[in-house]
């Protein structure tokens, strides 16, 4: 031990290097990201009149958050709740189904050899590079021929396809599921389905949750596809419904309800925030998997 009983800096463990400029930069980026959310929270507490007569980034007038929430949930016979239920349906069936199918496909590409595997993988990579908006019009024309427009299937069926999710599961499964474990299970007489659901599915859980989070956010925020597929407001998701409320003020005889649009937007992002916070630990472990060699 060094004189005076003091440990040297080298023997005291790793030290954390701090950068003032990096801290300032991160604070600026965090402020930039949180400013719209702060604006949304602040203006959700204002009445329709106070929205245009007060500073947008601070509270003013009567605190009307609860009244705005009640009006949002009851306006037009509670159509907001119908839109919320539609969005939940699209997320549970569409995003959940897309995650399950992506997990099956990614696992198969990672752990099985079959004729045309490279061609399938090339198609998946090509599909990842194609933006969803470019496929919206062809999808509408096809679904129109099939008579599926203005139905929930027009939103659910396209949502079941997630090339990016399939690619993520493939990249994760390559290292997360050791081939030796699969071979041992096969030697013990386990079939492929039993091996997948009892062994591989548990090892793929972080990757599964990661893809689930991405598909939930994508389906919950989906706007362009429902906009062109749906003509009746009874099947609108929250994104299209709130935009219809926002455009209501510009129609002949329409009523301006910007306070309800803002409050509805705040209520819309709450489930996404809750889902992100709940799945964050799985998401982080899924992104980090395979980045370090053993």
N, C-alpha and C positions, 0 to 999 in steps of 0.2 A: 504494500500500500504506500502511496506517496506520502511525503512528509505532511504533518499536520492533519492526517486522516482524510485528506481530500482526494477524491477520485479524479483522474484526468478526464478531459473531455472525450478522449477516444474510448475510454472504458465505461462511460456513462450511458451508452446506447445511442441509437440514431437520433439526430436532431432534425427539427423541421425548419427548413429555410423559408423565410418570409420575404415577400416582395411587396413594397408599398404600392408600386405602380400596377402590379397584377391585382392587388386587392381593390384598388380604385377602379380598374377596368371591369372586374367582376361585379362590383357594386353598380356600375353604370349599366351593365348588361342586365343585371337582376332588376334594376329600376325600370329599364326599358320593357322588360317582359311583364312586370307586375303592374305597370301604369294602366293599361287597359282594364285589368281586373279591378283595380282600385276605382277607376272612373265608373265602372259598372256598379260596384257596390254603393258608391256615393250617390249616384243618380237614381238608384232604385229606391232611395229613401225620400225622393222628391215627388211632389204632385206635378200634374201636367203643366200648370202655370209656372211653378218654380223652376222647371227644366230650362226655360228660356229667359228667366229673369235673374238667374244667379250664376255664380262662377262654377264651372263644371267639375272642378277638382276639389271641391269642398262642400260640406253640408250647409244647407240653408233652408229657412222656412220650417214648416211643420215636418216632423219625422213621420213619413207616410209609408214606411216599408211594409208594415203589416197590412194596411189598407190596400196597397198595391198588389200584394200577394193574393189577398182575398178576391180582389177584382179580376186579377189575371186568371185565377182558377174558376171563376164563375161567369166571366164574360162570354156572351153568345152561347148560353146554356152549357157552359163548361167545356167548350171545344178544345181548350188547352189540354185538359186531362185526356181527351180522346187522342190528340196528337202525341201526348206522352206515351200512352198505351201503344200506339202504332210504332213509335220509335223503339220502345222496349221489345215489341214483337220482332221487328226487323233485326235488332241487335241479338236477341236470344237465339232466333232461328238462323239468321243470316251469318252473323259473326261467329256464333257457336259452331254452326255447321262448317263454315269456312276453316275454322281452326282445326276441327276434327279431320276434315279431308286433307288439309295441308300436312297435318301430322302423319297421316297414313301414307301420303305420297312422298313426303320427305324421308320418312323412315325406309320406304321401299327403295328409293333411289340411293340411299346411303348404304343399305345392308344387303341388297339383292342384286345379282347380275342376271340380266335378261336381254334378249335381242332388241335392239333399238334403244338401249338405255341412253346412249350419247345423243341420239336424235331427240328423245324426250327432254333431256336436260337442256339441249339447245333451244327447244321450244319454250321451256320454262324461263330461261334467261331472256329470250326475245319478248315474252309476255311481260316480264318485269319492266322492260324498257319502254313499253307502250303505255302512254298515259290513259287513265280511265275515261277522260273526257272525249278522247278520240274514238272510243268504242260506244259512246252513248247513243249516237244517232243510228249506227247499224243495229245496235241492240233493240232500239225502239222500233225500227222497221221490221225486224224479225219477230218481235213480240206482238206487234200489231197484226202481222199475218196469222199468228197463232191465237189471237184474241185474248191475250193476257194483259194488255195495257189497262190501266186504271184498276188493277187488282194488286193485292199484297205480293203476289208471285212475281210481278214485274220488278220489285225491289229485292225480294229474297233470293231469287234464283241467280241474278248476277253477283250478289254479295257472297254466294257460296264459293266463288272462285277467287283465290288469293295466291297468285304466283309468287309474290314477295314472301308471304308466309311459308309457302312450300320450300322456297330457297333457304329461308332461315332455319327451318326444321332440318333440312338436309345437311346444312353446314354444322348444326349442333349435334345431330345424331352420329356423324362420322366419328367423333371422339367420345361422345357421352355414353354410347352403348358399345361396350367392348365385344368384339366378335367372339372371343373365347367364351363369354357367358352364354351367348346364343348357341354355340356349338355344344356346350355342356348341357343346356336344356334340351337340345335335340337328341343328344345321346341318351338322356334320361327318359325319352319318349314323349316329350311335350310337343304338341303341334304348334304351327306358326301363330295361330290366333291366341292360343293359351300363352305362348312365349311373349307375344306382344303385350297382351293386357295384364299379365302378372309380373313381368320383368321389365320389358322395354318401356312401357308406359310410365313406370315410376322413375326410370332414369331420364326420360324425356320431359318430366314435369316442368322444370324451369323453362325449357324451350317452348313447351306448350303454352305456358302462362304468358310468355313474352309475345308470342304470336297472337294470343287471345287479346292482350291489351291493345296491340296495334289494330286488329280487326274491329274491336269494340269502338275505338276512337274513330276509325275510318267510317264505319257504318253509322255511328251516332251523328257525325258531322256531315254525312252524305247529303248533298243539296242538288247537284245538277241532274243526276239520274231520276230522283223522284219528281223534279220539276217538269221533266219532259214526259215522264211515264204516267203521272197521275193528273187527272182533271177534276176530280171531286175532292173537296176538302176533307171529307170524312176519312180518307186514307192518307192524308198528309202526315209526314213526320214533323218534328218540331222545327227543323230548319226552314222548310217550305212554309209552314203555317205562320211562323213569326214574320217571315218576309211578306206574306200576304197581309198581315196586320200592319206592317210598316208601310206598305203601298196603299193601304186603305185611305190614308189622308189625301192622296192625289187623285182619287176617283171622284166622280160627280156625286155629291151628296154624302161622301164618306166622312167618317169621324176620325179625328186624329187621336190616337191612343199611344203616343210614344212612351208614356210612363209604363204602360203595360208591356210594350215591346221590350223595354229595357229590363223590367222585372222578370219577364218571361225568359229573357236571355240569361239572366243570373240563375234562375231555377234550372235552366237547361244544362249549365256547366257543372252544377253541383254533383250529379251522379258520376260524371267523368272524373272529377277531382277525387271523389270517394273511391272509385275503382282504381285510380292511379295510386293513391296512398295505400290501399289494401294490397295491390299486386306489385308494389315497388320493389320489395326485397327479392321476389322471384324474377322480376324483370332485370334487375341488376346482375343477379347470378347467371341469368340466361345470356346476357350480353358478354359476360366475362368468361364464360365456359369455352374451353379450347384455346384460350389465348396464351396459356403457359404450358410448355412441355414438361412432362414429369421426368 
